[in-house]
Amino acid sequence: MAEENKLVSIRREKLNILRQQGVAYNNNFKPLNEVALLHELYDNKTKEELSILAAKISVAGRIIATRMMGKASFISLLDDDTEIQIYIQKDNIGENNYINFKTDDIGDIVGVVGEIFKTNKNELSIRAESYQLLSKSLHPLPEKFHGLTDTEQKYRQRYVDLIINEKTRQTFKNRVKIINGIRNYFNNLDFMEVETPMMHTQPGGATACAFETHHNAMNMPLYLRIAPELFLKRLIIGGFNRVYEINRSFRNEGVSKKHNPEFTMIEFYQAYATYEDLITLTEDLLKNLCQLVHNKLQFINNNIKYDFSKKFARKTLKQIIKEYNPKLENINNFDNVLSYVKSIGIRPEKNWGLGKLQFEIFEKTVEDNLIQPIFITEYPTEVSPLARKNDKNPDITDRFEFFAGGVEIANGFSELNDPEDQARRFMAQVANKKAGDDEAMSYDKDYITALEYGMPPTAGEGIGIDRLVMLLTDQQTIKDVILFPHMKNQNSI
């Protein structure tokens, strides 16, 4: 730390000299060329062809490497995520400019005008004819080839991580590609993108704890949304038959490798569809996104090969529980399941029914093992307060979740459109909340009123975009796919 402070002090002294010369933080240089495009245009040209072209180039970027010599030097310039070599000679830019150039540091942002050429080693380069410092970097960058070794600094100072780490830059470019791919997919299916409130008068749309805030002028509590579901279904009631929202949602829960308090997902709803239709849609969407990112339907994540060209597996919740819990003798007997739950270290609440007990077994013993893509269906009604009951078995709902890489990525179901059944489900959630379940839903009277106007048969789904990006970009923690993940406060300086 002392050494770094010394380097910062030296750079500040250089900045003071620049201020005295009136050349600190110039804003009079406009690059006319992008380095990535230069490589596209000229990488395949020979030295002789470039010499004949004598193309004049104007670029700007950050110095990330230097080779300082007597009368000629080289620097590596990073523009966006592409590098190019700059050759700087004292005779070309003038002695005074060359002296000033040699005081510049790695991390400084500079503008260069010159001629494109190739060195004897056939490296595309620019022979500088003019050189200008545009912005002084007061902090030394981490050594290029090792990057940020402090994981916490990587997340707190993402800007440094992005400068140094090409893999990080590519991950977030792929994230943008995935989100754009999702948007294009749904637009092509005639879904309408909409926006719904992020501040709710009561939390709803999912079982989760909400963040609470306060509206001063109206003197009322507000809650950051935990899901846009109930508002999107109001739009279905209003006559928009296909809607989606790529949304930021917030849940007041713990932080883990697969949880961040604010996260991005897409929720979409389609009238006159069932959960079976959404299973088909989801598989097609994910295969499209895989092709978009990898140009094929196979990829590696955490040294595990995924093959999205195959049809995704499908099992019911009870089937998969039995598969991973062979000692559970009778999954349909309450007393037997209760005893088993206790034996594996789960502490059941008094108000838990058979469905909740089964779901807890699934979460504790099965989820982490669902590595290859799979749809799990037939979730208990008790843990699915917004899903439609199955016509043949009212104890289960027409619901599925999609898993890959040991995490839930999607949750979808045929929507409950019976207002009286929904009211009863809400009341059950209210009872659970009074019994101590902080994640249980509140009773949404207006939503019941909306259902009473009539909602067509509908299917809806939410897909966690952060987790999907993790899967498709070989990242093992959600912090690596969120530009600025949640971190604990540091002590004030």
N, C-alpha and C positions, 0 to 999 in steps of 0.2 A: 504493500500500500504506500509506503514511504517513497519507493522508487516511482510509482505511478504519479504521486503528487508532484514529484520533482519534474517529471516529463510534462505534466499539465502546466506547471509554472513556466517551463521553458517555452511552451507553445503560446502561453499568454504574453510573454515578452515579445515573441515574434508578432503577435497580433497588435500589440501596442505600436510597434514600428510601422506596421501596415497602416494603422489609423493615422499616424503622423504623416504618412505619405499620401493619405487620402485614397487608398486603394483597398480598404477592407470591405468585404461583402459587396462586391460590385454586382450590379443588376443590369448590365448593358450588353450581355452576350446571349445570343440566341442560336443554339445549335440547329443546323439545317439537315443533319443526317443522324440516323439511328444506327448504333453499332451492329445490332443484329442484322439489319438489312444490308449493311456493308459486307458482312460475311456471306450473305446469300448471293450478293451481286458479284463479289470479287474472289471468293475462296478458290474457285476453279480456274481463275485466270493465271497465266504464266507471268513471270517477272517481265518478260519482254512486252506482253500485251498491256500490262499495267503501265509500263514506261511510255508506250505509245498513247494510251488514254490520257495520262497526266491529269487524272481527275482530282479536282480540288474538293477537300472534305472539311466539314465543320462539325465537331462533336464536343460533348461535355460529359463529365462523369467524375467518379471518385477514384483517387489514386489508391490502389490496393497493393502495389509492389513497386520497388525502385531498384535500379542499378545505376548508381551515380559514379561517373568517371570524370576525367579532366575536362576535355572540350566537347564531349558528347555523352549523353546518358539515355537510358531507357526507363520508361514507366509503364505500368499496366493500368489501363483505365477501365473502370466498370461502369457501364451504362445500362440501367435497368438490371438485367441479369446476364449481360454478355460483356466479355472483355475484349480489348484490343490493345496492341502495343503501340506506344508513341515513342518516336525517335527524336531526340532534342539535341541540336547542335548549337554551340555558342555562335558560330558564324551565321546561322540562319535566323536566330531570334534576337541577336544583339548581346553584347557583353553584359550590360546592366541587367537585362531581363534574365540572362542565364544565371547570374549571381543570385538574383532573387529566387529563381526557380529552384536552385540547389538548397534553399532554406525551407522549401515546402516539405510537408510530412505526409506519410501514409494516412489516408482518411480525408485529406483536403479535396475539395471539389474544384475542378479546373475546366477551362474551355480551351480548345485547340483548333487551329485552322492549319491545314497543310495538304500535302499530296499523298495519295494512297500508293503504296509500293509493297514489295515483298523482300525480305532480308535474304541473305545467303542460305539461311536455314529454312527458307520458303515460308516464313511466318508473315501473315498479313499485318501491315503496320502503316502508321501515318508519320510522314516526315514533317515535323512541325515548322511552320513558317511564322506563326504567332502563338503565344501562350499566355494565358491569363488566369490568375488565381481568383476564384469566384466566392469561395466560402472556406474559412479556416476551421479545421477540426481541432478542438481543444483537448480531446481525449484520445489516447492511443487505442487503436483497434487491437483485438486479440490476434495472436499470430495466425495467419491465414490457414495453414494446413492443419491446425488443431481446433480452431474455432473456439466457441464458448464451452469450456469444460465445467463451468458452474451452472447446473441445471436451473437453479432459481433465477440467476441473472439472465438466463436465456429467455425465461418467461416475463420477467420484470422489464427487461430491456430488449423487447422483440426487435426494435429497430437495429440494434447491433447484430442480433442473430441473423436478420435478413441481409445485412451487408456482407457478413462473413460466410453464411451457410447457403450454398446453392440448393441443397436438398430442401431446406426450409422454404426457400422461395418457390421451388417447384411444387411443394405440397400445397401452398396457398393458391398457386395458379391452377392447380387441379381442383381445388375446392371451388373456385369461381367457375371452372369448366363444368363441374358436377351440378352446381346450382343453375347455371344457364341451361344445361341439358335437361334438368327437371322442368324448368319453366317452358322450354320449347316442347317437351313431350306433352305436357298438359294443354298447352295452347293448341297444339296440333289435334288434340282430341276435343276441341271446342269447349274446354273448361274456361271459365272466366276468373281472372285473378282479381281478388278483392282485398280490402283492408278492413280490419275490425278493431275495436278498442283494445288498447294495452292496459288501461286502468279500468277495473271493474268495481261495481258497487258491492259485489260479493264474489268470492272465488267460486269457480265452477268449471266443468268440462273435463275434469280429471280428479283422481284422488291424490292430493298432494297438499303440502303446507304452502301457503301463499306469503309473499312479502306484503306488509301493510304500510301504507303511507297516509297522509292526511291532506285534504283539500281545505286550505285556510278560508277562502272566500265563502264556500258553501258549508264550512264547519262540519265535514263528514269524512269518515274513513273511506279509503279506496285501497284496492288490492291489485298489485301487478298480476297480469293474467298468468295462469298456470296452463291454459290451453284456450284456443279460440273456438272450440267445438260448438258451444251453445249458440254463439252468434252466427256461425256459418250455417247451422241448421235453421236458424231463423230466416236466413236468405233462401234456403230451399223452400221453406214454407211460403215465402214471399213470391216464389215463382222462378227463381234462378235455378235451373235444373242441374247445372254442373259448376261448382265453384271450388277455388283453392286459394290458400294463403300461405306464402312462405313467410314464416313469422318468428319473431323473438318471443320466447316465453320464459317464465321465471318461477323457480321452485325453491322454497326455503328448506333445503335439504343438505346433507353432507356432501363434501367434495371427495371424489375418488377418480380412478383412472377412466371411469365411464360416466361421471356426473360433474356438471358445472352448474352453478346456481342460475345462470342465464344461458340459454341454448337456442339453437335454430332448428326448426322442423318445418315440414310441409304438412298441412292438413287439407284434405280434399273430400268432397261429398258429391255423390251422383244419385239423382233421383231415378227410380225404377230400376235399381240395381241391387244385387245381393252381395254378401261377403264373398261368395264364390267368384263373382265377377271381379272383385278387387284382388283376390288371390292371383287370378290370371293376369290382371293389369300389373300387379306388383312384380311378378316374375319377369314380365316383359320389360318393365321400366328398368329394373336392376341390370338385366342383361344389356340393355341399350347403354346404360351408364358405364358399365364395365368395358364395353367396346369403345366408348368415347374416350375413356382414360387410357386404356392399355392397347387399343387397336386389335384386340383379340378378347376371347371369352375365358382366358385362363390368366391367373396372376398368383403372386406369392405374397403372403402376409404372415409375419412372424415365423418364417421358414416352413409354412404350411401351404400346400398347393390347393388352390380353389379352381374348380372347373364349372363356370357358369353356363357352359354349352349343354350340360345335362339338365334334365328336369329336376326341379327342387323337390326334396323329400317332404313328406307330410304325415303327421301322426297326431292323434288326439292327446289331450293333456293326461288322461288316465293311462293311455298306452305308454307314453314316455316316462311317467312316474314309475310304473311297474318295471319298465326296462332298467331303470337305475336304482330301484329299491326292491330287489327280489325278496327281501325279508318281510315286506309289507303284505300280509296274507289276504286281507279283505279290504279293498280300497273304498268300498261302498258302505262299510259299517262304521258309524260314528265313534263308538267306544274303541274299536280296534285302531282306527286312524289316530284318535286322540292319544292313545297309549304310544303309538309309534312316533308321533310328533314329539312327545316328551323325551323319548329314548334317543332322539338325534339332536337334542339340545335346544329345541324351540320351546319358548315359554308361551303357551296359548292364553289368550284373553277369555274371560267368561262368556262373552257374547259371540265368540267364533262358532260358526256352524260347520258342517261337513265340507262345504265348498271352500271356505276360507282355509281350513286345515289342509285340504288337498293342495291348494295354491301355495301355501307356505312350504310344503314339502317340495313342490316343484321349484320354487325359487332357491331353496337351500341346497338341494341335491342334484338338480338337473341343469339349470340355466347355463352355468359355467362350462358344461360339457358339450353344449350345442355348437360345435365348431363349424361344421359344414352347413350350408344353407338348408333351412328347414322351416316349414310352416307348422305351428302347433295350433290345434283347433279345439272346440268344445270346452270353453272356459266356464267355470261355475257361475251361475246367475248371481250368487252372493258377492262376487268380486267384479261384477260387470254391470254397474248400475245404469249405464246408458245403452246397453246392447239389447237387441231383441231376443226373447226366449225362443228356444228351438220348438218347433211345432209338435214334435214327437216326445220331447223330454223337457219339461219346464225347469228342471234343475240346472240345465246348461243353456248357453246362449250361442247364437250364430256369430261367433267371434274367432279371430285368429291373431296370432302374433308371429312375426318372422324373426328368426334368429340366425346369426352367422358370427363366427369369431368369438362365441361365448357371450354375446350380448344381444339384447332385444333391440331390433332396428325399426320394426314397424308393428303397429297395432291397429287392427281394423275390424269392423263388424257391420252386420245389418242393424240399422238404427231402430231404436225403440220409438214408435210413433203413436203408441196408445197413451193418451194423456193421463188416464186414470192409473194405468200400470206405472207410468213414470212418476206420478205423485206418490204412489206407495213406495217406490224405490228410494225417492228422495227422503221420505219419512224414515225409512230404515237407516239411511245414511245419517240423518239427524240424530237418531237414537245412538248410533255408533259414536258420533262426535261427543254426545253427552256422556257416553261410557268411557271416554278418554282417547278416542282415535282422532288425533290431530289432523290426519289426512282425509278424513271423511268429508263428503260434500255437504253444502248447505241446501236448503229448500229454495229453489228458484221459482217464485210464483209467476213471474212474467213469462218464463219459458214454458210453464205449464199452460198458461193462457195462449201462447203462440201455438202450442201443439193442438189446443182445442179448436183452432181455426182449420186444422187439418194439414198434416205433412204427408206427402206421398211416400210410398215405400222407398227407402233410401239406404245406401251403404256409404260409410265414411271410414277414413283411415288417417293416421298420423305416421310420418316417417321421420326419425331423428337424423337430420342431415349431418350433424357432427360425427355421430357414430358411423354413418355410412361413409363419410370421408375417411375416417380411421381405417375402415375395412379396405377401401379401394386404394389407399396411398401407403399402406404398410406402416401405420402408426399404432402404438400400443397404449397411448394415453390421450385422453380428450384434450389435454392442454397443448398437444402438438398440432391440433387442427383448429384451434381457436387463436386468433391473432393476439388477443390480450385476455388470457384466462384470469379467473378470479384468484387473487393472492392475498395473503394476510397483510395488514398494514405494517409498514416499516416505521421505525422510530424517526420522528422528524429531525431534520438536520439543523 
